[in-house]
């Protein structure tokens, strides 16, 4: 957790097995067949599109880490599938084949104190294609930018490298985790590889999620208590979203006591 707090992100290698990567990529194939042909794709609420993607929201190797970074009164905030085909000429596309530097959040932005914004939600980026080299549509980050008061990049054009920027490289099955307050962007894809990344984000359950305002019956069907909490279905009394009964937040069992000090995932 200390590394996340200092740098604003983590990279974890080999989290998904080859079989799981193949299963999720097969789901991506099915989803893309239902979409108009395009150079790039941004598909929100992707958990609704295929059970293989839904299965990642409570991944046993990652969910305890998220609970210990963000707290136990949390939910699924966003499930955002991004696919970027090779684009060596940097052609602009309707769904943006590359994204300029930004922090995530609403307009006009989350509240800040003395130029710093708290971590309101955290994303897991699942790498589903070979992104072991730069400029394959990789996500770029500015480490520790979330700790610099009133930080704004000197320019937002991702084609012009910034000092200290890092392109997150990885192989299928690797993941990276970052807070919405870390400055990040999407690098152009100048390679011959199609970039595939899936972002699963988590936020406090009292915040309105991006994917939906209420989970559909299809998502809730057969959900165990942990998944039901992640889907935001803990009570019909919305006050309980702020002050839940203990039985409503089974994720509390994953929270390490503060006195223990260390997190097994860091």
N, C-alpha and C positions, 0 to 999 in steps of 0.2 A: 504493500500500500504506500510505503514511503516513496518509492520510485514514481508511482502514479501521481502522488501529490506534488512531487518536485518537477517532473518532466511534463505531466499532463497526459501521458499516454503510456501504454504497455504493449509489448509484442510477445505473444506466446506461440511457440512452434509446435506443429504436429498435433493440434488439439482434436481435429477431425480425422478419423481413419480414412483410408482410401475408399472403403466401401461407402462410408457416409458422404464423402465428397461426391462420389459417383451418383448416389441417391439424390442429393440436392441438385446436382447438375442436370440429372434427368428431369427433375421438377422444373428447372429453369428452361430446359428445352421445350417442355409442354407449355409453359407460360408464354414463351416467345412465339410459338406457333399461333397463339390466339391474338397476337398483337400485329399491327401493320408493320411491314418491313421498314426498318430505320437504321441509321448509322449509330444511334445511341438510344438507350431505353432507361427511363426512370419509372419504376413500378412500385407504387406505395400500397400499403395494406397487403403485402405479398403473402402474409400468413393465411389470408382468406383464399389464396389461389391454389395452394397445394399443401397437403399434410406434411410433406417432408420439410417444408420451411417452417410450418407451425411447430414441428418437433424440436426446433432449435431454441425456442424461447425459454425452456427450462433445462438447458443442457447441464448435466450434473457436474461437469468439470468447470463450468463458468458461472453458473447462477450463484453459488456461494460467494464467489469473488465479488460479483456485482452487489450482493447484499451487504458485504463488508465495506464496500466503497461508498454506497449510496444510502444504505439503511434497509430495513425489512418491510416498511410500509410502501411498497413499490408496485409498479404495473408495467406491462408492455406499453411503450410510448410510440414506437414506429417500427415498421418492417419494410425496408426500402431496398429493393433490388436494383442494382445498376449494372448495365452492360454497355461497354464501349467498344465498337469495332475499330479496326485499324483506321487511323485518320492522319496520315503523315502530312497532309496539306493544311491541317487545322481548320477544316471547314466548319463553320458554325452550323449547329443543328437545332431543331425545334426543342429538343430536350437537353441541350447543352452537353456536348461531348467532352468538354472540360469546364471546370468550375473555378472561378477566381477566389482569392483569399477571403475568408469570412469566419465568423463565429456563428454557430447555429442559434436559433431562437426566433421569437416573434418580432414583429415590427410594432413599436420602435425599439424593442430590445428588452432583455431582462433588466431589472433594477441593478444598479452598481453602487458600491460604496467606496469612495476615494479612488475611483477609476478601476475598481476590480469587480468582476462578476462572479458570483458563486457558481458551483456546479449544480445545475438544475436537472440535467439528465446526462446519461452516459450511454454511449453506443459501443457495441461489439461489431467490428468489421470482419466478416468471414471472407477470406481469400479463396476463390473457387477456380481460378485459372493461374497459369504460371506468370507470376509477377516478381520473379527473382531478379529482374533487372529494372533499371529506371526507365521512365518514359514509356511505360506500357499502360498508361492511364492510372498509375499508382496514386494513392492518396498521399498528399504532402502535408507536413505539419511544421510548426515553429515551436520546438521544445521550450517549455517554461514561459511561453507568451501569455498564458493565463495568469501569471504572477507579476506581470509588468503593468503598472497603473497606466490607464489610458493608451495602451498599446494599439497602434494601427500600422500595418505594413507601409513602407515608404511608397510602394506601388502595388497594385492588385493583379497585374498581368502575370499569369502563371508561366508565360514563356520567358520571363526575365527572372533568373534565380535570385532569391533573397539570401542574405547572409544568415547562416545557421539553419536554413531549411533542410528538412530531411524527407526524402521519398521513402515511404514504407514499402520495402521489398519482401516478398515471401512466396512460398510455394502453396499449392492447393492444400487446404487443411490448417494452415497457419491463421491466426487471428490477431487483431490489434484492438485495443480498447482505449477510448479517449472521451473526455468530457466535452460538453457543448461549448464551453468557454475557451477551449484551445483553438487558436487560429489554424485553419487547415484549408486545403484546396484540392482540386483534382488535376493531376498532371495530364498533358496531352498524351494520346496514344500514337506514338510514331513507329510502333513495332508492327510485326506481322501477326501478333497475337490479339485475340479478343479478350478484353478485360471483363472479368465477372467478379463482382463483389456484392455481398449482401450485408446490409446494416440492420442489426436488431438493437433497438434502443429502449432504455428503461427510465422511468421518471417516478416521482412520488405519486401515489394513487390519487391525491387530491388535485393533481394537474390534469387538464384535459389532454388526452392523447391525440396524436396526429392521425393515426390510422382510422379511428372511428370514435364516436362518443359513447357508444354502447356496443359491446361485443355481440355478434350475431348468434342466434341459436346454434348454427352449424359449428361455430368455433367452440361453444360451450359444451356441445354434446360429448359426453364421456369424460369430461375434464375432471381430474383429481383436484383436491383442495388447493395445491400449490398452483396448478395451471389456472384454476378458477380465480385465484387472487391476481395472478398476472394478467388475466383478461379483464380485471376490474370489477368482477362480480362478487362483492363481499357483503353487500347489504342494500336494501331498498331505501334505507335511511342515509342520505348523503352526508349527514353530520358524521357518520361513522367513517367516512373517508378521511376525516381529520383526526378523529379519536376512535380508532377501531377497537373492538373487543379482541382479546388475545386470540380467540378461536377464529377470527376473521383473517389473521395474518400468519399462516403457518410458516412463512419464510423467516419468522423470528427465530426459529430453531437453528438457522444457518448463521446467525449473527454470533461472532466470537465475543466473549466477555471482554470489556475494555481492559481489565486487569491483565489479561494474557499477553497483550501487547503486540504479538506477531501474527501474521497471516500466512498460512501454509502455501498460498499461491504467489507470494512475492519473494 
